[in-house]
Amino acid sequence: MIIRIRENHTLALEDEDNFKGFCIRAQDSNTDLGALDGITKRVEEGNYWLDALAVIALSSKSTEKTWLDNFWTMLASAEPYGYADLKAQLVRAHIEYDIPQK
């Protein structure tokens, strides 16, 4: 699952049926990350804590029970490793770039 920061400063959820991985993707290190402000609750050590409900809202399957169950199961599986906080409804993600940083 990928949160894509688009050139027009909007967000999209890509690969939304991949419940094995989660990250934020941007074109390169010059990409304006301001689009994340609306869904980011806090930033720690270069990782973004995203509002899980806002991530769900980005999905074209946000009303499908099976997809929602899989999403919350993914977060529950990630929580023991520090990548989710179910009580606060947050998911942690790092940024990856399409064009590697120099």
Order of alpha helices (4+ residues) and beta strands (2+ residues): beta-beta-beta-beta-beta-alpha-alpha-beta-beta-beta
